[in-house]
């Protein structure tokens, strides 16, 4: 290559050591967090073009059991943890609907009683007057 001026010479001289070092040596000297960040950004860029950017990825250590790389749709609704009280309310609604279907004067109610060290749920059914049933 013909060097025409000092700037061209300096640019060429600066690139020469990089051309002489194999890529595997550069990767071996890369700090682990630098490598993880670089690969994560490469994955993020790739996800932009996959399925119109509608997926995200979760990556676990490869030594972990199961799948180390997971892909999920971004627009899935978030998972909501349902409390025990919400589960009781939902079960009661189903029970009340079933009992009400028995006839217009049938219904069910419930009460949750908390005592020290114990909790009980009372189901109260009524047809022609209250008839409590304790479970």
DOLOPA-713552 format. One line per 10 residues: number of its first residue (from 1); their letters; for each residue x, y, z of N, C-alpha, C, CB. Coordinates in steps of 0.1 Angstrom, whole numbers. Glycine has a CB too. Layout:
BEGIN
NUM	A	X/Y/Z/X/Y/Z/X/Y/Z/X/Y/Z; ... .
This chain:
BEGIN
1	XXXXXXXXXX	8/-12/0/0/0/0/9/12/0/-10/0/12; 5/22/-8/13/34/-9/7/44/1/12/40/-23; 16/49/11/12/58/21/15/72/15/20/56/34; 4/80/14/5/93/8/8/104/18/-7/96/0; 3/103/30/6/113/40/7/107/54/-5/124/39; 10/116/63/12/111/77/-1/106/83/17/122/86; -13/112/80/-26/107/86/-29/93/81/-37/117/82; -27/90/68/-29/77/63/-20/67/69/-28/77/47; -8/71/72/2/62/78/-3/58/92/16/68/78; -7/69/100/-11/66/114/-24/58/114/-14/80/121 .
11	XXXXXXXXXX	-33/60/105/-45/52/105/-42/37/102/-55/57/94; -33/35/92/-29/21/89/-21/15/100/-21/21/76; -12/22/107/-4/17/117/-13/13/129/6/27/122; -24/21/132/-33/18/143/-40/5/141/-42/30/146; -44/2/128/-51/-10/125/-43/-22/125/-59/-8/112; -30/-21/123/-21/-33/120/-21/-43/132/-7/-28/118; -20/-38/145/-20/-48/156/-34/-56/156/-18/-42/169; -45/-49/153/-58/-56/154/-59/-66/143/-69/-46/153; -53/-64/132/-53/-74/121/-44/-86/124/-49/-67/108; -34/-84/132/-25/-95/135/-30/-104/146/-12/-89/139 .
21	XXXXXXXXXX	-40/-100/155/-45/-107/166/-57/-115/161/-48/-98/178; -57/-129/163/-69/-136/159/-81/-133/167/-66/-151/160; -93/-134/162/-106/-131/169/-108/-139/181/-118/-133/159; -103/-151/182/-105/-159/194/-97/-154/205/-101/-174/191; -85/-148/203/-77/-142/213/-84/-129/219/-63/-138/208; -91/-122/210/-98/-110/214/-110/-114/223/-103/-102/202; -117/-124/219/-128/-129/227/-124/-135/240/-136/-139/219; -112/-142/240/-107/-148/253/-103/-137/263/-95/-157/250; -99/-126/258/-95/-115/267/-107/-106/271/-84/-107/261; -118/-108/265/-130/-100/268/-135/-103/282/-141/-102/257 .
31	XXXXXXXXXX	-138/-93/290/-143/-95/304/-157/-102/303/-144/-81/311; -160/-110/312/-173/-118/311/-185/-109/310/-174/-127/323; -186/-98/318/-197/-90/318/-198/-82/305/-197/-80/330; -186/-78/299/-186/-71/286/-192/-81/275/-172/-67/282; -188/-94/276/-193/-104/267/-208/-106/268/-185/-117/269; -212/-107/281/-227/-109/283/-235/-97/278/-229/-111/298; -230/-85/280/-237/-73/276/-237/-72/260/-230/-60/281; -225/-75/254/-225/-75/240/-234/-85/234/-210/-78/235; -235/-97/239/-244/-108/234/-258/-104/236/-240/-121/240; -261/-98/248/-275/-94/251/-280/-83/241/-276/-89/265 .
41	XXXXXXXXXX	-271/-74/238/-275/-64/228/-276/-69/214/-264/-52/228; -268/-79/211/-270/-86/198/-283/-93/197/-258/-96/195; -287/-100/208/-300/-106/209/-311/-96/208/-301/-115/222; -310/-85/215/-320/-74/215/-322/-69/201/-317/-63/225; -311/-67/194/-312/-62/180/-318/-73/171/-298/-59/174; -315/-86/173/-321/-96/165/-336/-97/168/-314/-110/168; -340/-95/180/-355/-96/184/-363/-85/177/-356/-95/199; -356/-73/174/-363/-63/167/-369/-67/154/-354/-51/165; -362/-76/147/-366/-80/134/-374/-93/134/-354/-81/125; -374/-101/145/-381/-113/145/-395/-111/149/-374/-123/155 .
51	XXXXXXXXXX	-405/-116/141/-419/-115/143/-423/-101/147/-423/-124/155; -418/-91/140/-422/-77/141/-419/-72/156/-437/-75/138; -409/-78/162/-405/-73/175/-415/-76/186/-403/-58/175; -423/-87/185/-434/-90/194/-429/-100/205/-446/-95/187; -416/-104/205/-411/-114/214/-400/-107/223/-406/-126/207; -399/-113/235/-388/-110/244/-382/-123/248/-392/-101/256; -370/-122/254/-363/-134/257/-358/-133/272/-351/-136/248; -358/-145/278/-352/-146/292/-341/-157/290/-363/-150/302; -329/-153/295/-318/-162/294/-313/-166/308/-307/-156/285; -312/-179/310/-306/-184/323/-293/-190/320/-316/-195/329 .
61	XXXXXXXXXX	-285/-193/331/-272/-200/329/-274/-213/322/-265/-202/342; -266/-217/313/-268/-229/305/-266/-242/313/-257/-230/293; -260/-241/325/-259/-253/334/-272/-256/341/-248/-250/344; -281/-247/340/-294/-248/347/-303/-259/340/-302/-235/348; -310/-267/348/-319/-277/342/-330/-270/334/-325/-286/353; -334/-277/323/-345/-272/315/-340/-263/304/-355/-264/324; -349/-254/299/-345/-245/288/-337/-233/293/-358/-241/280; -326/-231/287/-318/-219/292/-322/-206/285/-303/-222/288; -328/-207/273/-333/-195/266/-348/-197/264/-325/-193/253; -356/-187/268/-370/-187/266/-375/-175/259/-377/-188/280 .
71	XXXXXXXXXX	-384/-177/250/-390/-166/242/-405/-165/245/-387/-168/227; -410/-153/247/-424/-151/251/-429/-139/243/-426/-149/266; -442/-140/241/-449/-128/234/-449/-116/244/-463/-132/230; -446/-105/239/-447/-93/247/-461/-89/251/-440/-81/240; -471/-91/242/-484/-87/245/-493/-97/252/-491/-83/232; -487/-107/259/-494/-115/267/-498/-108/280/-487/-128/271; -510/-110/286/-513/-103/298/-504/-108/309/-528/-105/302; -500/-99/318/-492/-103/329/-498/-113/338/-487/-91/338; -491/-122/344/-496/-132/353/-499/-125/367/-486/-144/355; -511/-127/371/-516/-121/384/-518/-132/394/-529/-113/382 .
81	XXXXXXXXXX	-512/-130/406/-513/-139/417/-527/-136/423/-502/-138/427; -535/-147/424/-548/-146/430/-547/-149/445/-559/-155/423; -553/-141/453/-552/-143/468/-562/-154/472/-555/-130/476; -560/-159/483/-569/-170/489/-583/-164/490/-564/-175/502; -585/-152/494/-598/-146/496/-605/-145/482/-597/-132/502; -597/-141/472/-603/-140/458/-608/-154/453/-593/-134/448; -600/-165/456/-603/-178/452/-616/-183/460/-592/-188/455; -617/-179/473/-629/-183/480/-641/-175/474/-628/-179/495; -640/-163/471/-651/-155/465/-655/-161/452/-646/-140/463; -646/-165/444/-649/-171/431/-656/-184/432/-637/-173/422 .
91	XXXXXXXXXX	-651/-192/442/-658/-205/445/-672/-203/450/-649/-214/454; -673/-193/459/-687/-190/464/-696/-186/453/-686/-179/475; -692/-178/444/-701/-173/433/-706/-185/425/-693/-163/424; -697/-195/422/-701/-207/415/-711/-215/423/-689/-216/412; -708/-216/436/-718/-224/445/-731/-217/446/-712/-226/459; -731/-203/447/-743/-196/449/-751/-197/436/-740/-181/452; -745/-196/424/-752/-198/411/-759/-211/410/-742/-196/400; -752/-222/415/-757/-235/414/-769/-237/424/-747/-246/418; -768/-231/436/-779/-232/446/-791/-224/441/-774/-228/460; -788/-212/436/-799/-203/431/-807/-210/420/-793/-190/427 .
101	XXXXXXXXXX	-800/-218/412/-806/-225/401/-816/-236/406/-796/-232/392; -815/-240/419/-825/-249/425/-839/-243/426/-820/-254/438; -839/-230/428/-852/-224/429/-851/-210/434/-861/-231/439; -861/-201/432/-860/-187/435/-858/-184/450/-872/-180/430; -863/-193/459/-861/-191/473/-849/-198/479/-873/-196/480; -840/-203/470/-827/-209/475/-816/-199/473/-825/-222/467; -808/-199/483/-795/-191/482/-785/-196/492/-798/-176/484; -773/-191/491/-763/-196/500/-755/-183/504/-753/-207/493; -749/-183/515/-741/-173/520/-729/-179/527/-749/-162/529; -719/-171/530/-707/-177/537/-701/-166/546/-697/-183/527 .
111	XXXXXXXXXX	-694/-171/556/-687/-162/565/-674/-169/568/-695/-159/578; -663/-161/569/-650/-166/573/-647/-162/587/-639/-161/563; -645/-171/596/-642/-168/610/-628/-172/613/-652/-177/619; -621/-162/618/-607/-164/622/-606/-164/637/-598/-152/617; -600/-175/642/-597/-176/656/-582/-178/657/-605/-188/663; -577/-177/669/-563/-178/671/-559/-193/667/-559/-175/685; -551/-194/657/-546/-208/653/-556/-216/645/-543/-216/665; -568/-210/641/-577/-217/633/-585/-208/624/-587/-226/642; -590/-213/613/-598/-205/604/-609/-214/599/-590/-199/592; -621/-210/599/-632/-218/594/-641/-210/584/-641/-224/605 .
121	XXXXXXXXXX	-647/-217/575/-656/-211/565/-670/-217/568/-652/-213/550; -679/-209/571/-693/-214/573/-701/-211/560/-700/-206/585; -708/-222/556/-717/-220/544/-731/-221/550/-714/-231/534; -739/-211/547/-752/-210/552/-761/-211/540/-755/-197/560; -769/-222/539/-779/-224/528/-793/-221/534/-778/-238/522; -802/-216/525/-815/-213/530/-825/-217/519/-817/-198/534; -835/-224/523/-847/-227/515/-859/-227/525/-846/-241/507; -867/-217/523/-878/-215/533/-873/-212/547/-887/-227/533; -863/-204/548/-858/-200/561/-843/-204/563/-866/-206/572; -836/-198/572/-822/-201/573/-820/-215/579/-816/-190/582 .
131	XXXXX	-810/-222/574/-806/-235/579/-791/-235/578/-813/-247/571; -784/-231/588/-770/-230/588/-763/-244/587/-764/-222/599; -753/-245/579/-745/-257/578/-731/-253/580/-748/-264/564; -724/-258/590/-710/-255/593/-701/-265/587/-708/-253/608; -691/-261/580/-682/-270/574/-668/-268/580/-681/-269/558 .
